Amino acid sequence: MLDPIVAFFERVFNAIGRGIGLVIAWICWPFLVASQWYARRSWIVKGPIGMGLAALVILYGYFIWQATIWTNFNPDFVSAYNLAERKNDAGLPVKAAAGTTAPANSCERSAIVDVTADLIDFNVNQNSWLSSMIAYKAGLFGLDWDHTPWLDNKASFQRGVNEAVRRTTVELVDSLVRMRGTSGINARLQSARSKMQYEETNWYFGLSPFGFLTPTPTQYRAAAADLRAFNSELGNCTALFDARADNFLEFMDRIASSIGSTSDMLRERSDNYDGGLFDVRADDRFWFAYGQLYGYYGILSATGADFDGIINTRNLTPIWNESIRQLRRGLDVRPFIVSNASESGIFATHLATMGFHVLRVRSHLVEMRDILAR
């Protein structure tokens, strides 16, 4: 009785084995033909080709290493700033500890600016900025890495962090460092904002034939230097930081809008695609949203220190603390493989899970905005 069943499964597995063998042979055939052609050439031809292939191996090997290793990634990075110990709004004279004298011409640095500069440093100095690397731009045999299930998670995460940084540099110039009744713009912050709007994928060569481009990481490093220079000026009381309630409200409103756009992106992919573990674009959306939450976790934690007086005066402390806790909880969602399955299916749907955390954070920000607007 078992013999026909065994024979059936043997035929099935033999067919599967032959199919896999044909696929492997089809993939390897171009390389086999190329190696045979290469073996018949003289050293005059072999030399340049061999050096070119060696350069490609080194280039892609370095890219794969950088795309795989996440240096200094730490969801609890905010704790290193000891923000809870600071009870002085940004830009105000530093308060002396009991029994001591406050240093002359010393004002409180902006935690927002410090964290923003450190996030840039994390993206382009502690890690390589992947989106402008030539191997990332070249893709997998011409196929964009974002359209494959491999080696694009870190790049998407970095772009998500960068989105939070970009939004913050814009708001620093437009609202947080502008005094009521004046139109002056701090030159350092204006420079940082301009540099952070630079194209994320630029390398030395681009579409323009009129000369070399400035690589993206170079511009971002210069933006971080501008931010640190501004904070030094603020610490010396030669710059201004306007920690008013209306500025705080506007900042929360803009961040809520930014997070809302990310929520829409996650929902669109979750609603219109149901590839489960085989949706190769789901991980791009997930890790972009994760990177944005990672960036805003640091920036909003710093905002609580810079606007501590407003938060306490307007009785926002409970909802503010819950917003920060929700941001941190969202960073606990780190699946090995991102799945975009149906919400009623048996597999996980990580996009919907991340979308839930994003919407919770946004709802808290909107609630705080409404309280401040009363």
Rosetta blueprint (number, residue, H / E / L):
1 M L
2 L H
3 D H
4 P H
5 I H
6 V H
7 A H
8 F H
9 F H
10 E H
11 R H
12 V H
13 F H
14 N H
15 A H
16 I H
17 G H
18 R H
19 G H
20 I H
21 G H
22 L H
23 V H
24 I H
25 A H
26 W H
27 I H
28 C H
29 W H
30 P H
31 F H
32 L H
33 V H
34 A H
35 S H
36 Q H
37 W H
38 Y H
39 A H
40 R L
41 R L
42 S L
43 W H
44 I H
45 V H
46 K H
47 G H
48 P H
49 I H
50 G H
51 M H
52 G H
53 L H
54 A H
55 A H
56 L H
57 V H
58 I H
59 L H
60 Y H
61 G H
62 Y H
63 F H
64 I H
65 W H
66 Q H
67 A H
68 T H
69 I L
70 W L
71 T L
72 N L
73 F L
74 N L
75 P L
76 D L
77 F H
78 V H
79 S H
80 A H
81 Y H
82 N L
83 L H
84 A H
85 E H
86 R L
87 K L
88 N L
89 D L
90 A L
91 G L
92 L L
93 P E
94 V L
95 K L
96 A L
97 A L
98 A L
99 G L
100 T L
101 T L
102 A L
103 P L
104 A L
105 N L
106 S L
107 C E
108 E L
109 R L
110 S L
111 A H
112 I H
113 V H
114 D H
115 V H
116 T H
117 A H
118 D H
119 L H
120 I H
121 D H
122 F H
123 N H
124 V H
125 N H
126 Q H
127 N L
128 S L
129 W L
130 L H
131 S H
132 S H
133 M L
134 I H
135 A H
136 Y H
137 K H
138 A H
139 G L
140 L E
141 F L
142 G L
143 L E
144 D L
145 W H
146 D H
147 H H
148 T L
149 P L
150 W L
151 L L
152 D L
153 N H
154 K H
155 A H
156 S H
157 F H
158 Q H
159 R H
160 G H
161 V H
162 N H
163 E H
164 A H
165 V H
166 R H
167 R H
168 T H
169 T H
170 V H
171 E H
172 L H
173 V H
174 D H
175 S H
176 L H
177 V L
178 R L
179 M L
180 R L
181 G L
182 T L
183 S L
184 G L
185 I L
186 N L
187 A H
188 R H
189 L H
190 Q H
191 S H
192 A H
193 R H
194 S H
195 K H
196 M H
197 Q L
198 Y L
199 E L
200 E L
201 T L
202 N L
203 W L
204 Y L
205 F L
206 G L
207 L L
208 S L
209 P L
210 F L
211 G L
212 F L
213 L L
214 T L
215 P L
216 T H
217 P H
218 T H
219 Q H
220 Y H
221 R H
222 A H
223 A H
224 A H
225 A H
226 D H
227 L H
228 R H
229 A H
230 F H
231 N H
232 S H
233 E H
234 L H
235 G H
236 N L
237 C L
238 T L
239 A L
240 L L
241 F L
242 D L
243 A L
244 R L
245 A H
246 D H
247 N H
248 F H
249 L H
250 E H
251 F H
252 M H
253 D H
254 R H
255 I H
256 A H
257 S H
258 S H
259 I H
260 G H
261 S H
262 T H
263 S H
264 D H
265 M H
266 L H
267 R H
268 E H
269 R H
270 S H
271 D H
272 N H
273 Y L
274 D L
275 G L
276 G E
277 L L
278 F L
279 D L
280 V L
281 R L
282 A H
283 D H
284 D H
285 R H
286 F H
287 W H
288 F H
289 A H
290 Y H
291 G H
292 Q H
293 L H
294 Y H
295 G H
296 Y H
297 Y H
298 G H
299 I H
300 L H
301 S H
302 A H
303 T H
304 G H
305 A H
306 D H
307 F L
308 D H
309 G H
310 I H
311 I H
312 N H
313 T H
314 R L
315 N L
316 L L
317 T H
318 P H
319 I H
320 W H
321 N H
322 E H
323 S H
324 I H
325 R H
326 Q H
327 L H
328 R H
329 R H
330 G H
331 L L
332 D L
333 V L
334 R L
335 P L
336 F L
337 I L
338 V L
339 S L
340 N E
341 A L
342 S L
343 E L
344 S L
345 G L
346 I L
347 F L
348 A L
349 T E
350 H H
351 L H
352 A H
353 T H
354 M H
355 G H
356 F H
357 H H
358 V H
359 L H
360 R H
361 V H
362 R H
363 S H
364 H H
365 L H
366 V H
367 E H
368 M H
369 R H
370 D H
371 I H
372 L H
373 A H
374 R L
